[in-house]
């Protein structure tokens, strides 16, 4: 079961990235527990999946496209709870500056819980490593 759990946890994080990049907010929302806690993305802590998805939708409006490249997930599983570390490089193509790209290097620190609907994110923290904006 441990290997299946690792794959399922990795899939949650890949759906998280694909949902954002494809602007599939239903897929994105499906990754989170209702009372998720989000840290490090916008100054303070955001609590609640629906509030977070609305926030992300507003943030994504600034970008023509995004693409998240993620490393394999380093997961620690303890029964129905897990923690995961995922390194990410995210490209953000700026809408107001065509041809310009903002690149983010970061680490996601994620807590998950097993639910009847599969693994869900209960806490998700962005640890920024650096950013760079390149003009066209």
DACORSUL-V331897 format. One line per field, one symbol per residue. psi: psi as a letter, one per 30 degrees, with the letter a starting at -180 (. if undefined). A space follows every 50 residues. Layout:
BEGIN
psi: ???
END
This chain:
BEGIN
psi: feeeeeeeeeeeeeeeeeeeefhifeeeeffklegkkkkfehdakkkkee eeeeeeeeefffkellkkkklkkjkjkicglllkkkkkjkkjjkefikfk kkkkklkkjkklkklfgakkkfkjkkjkfllkkkl.
END
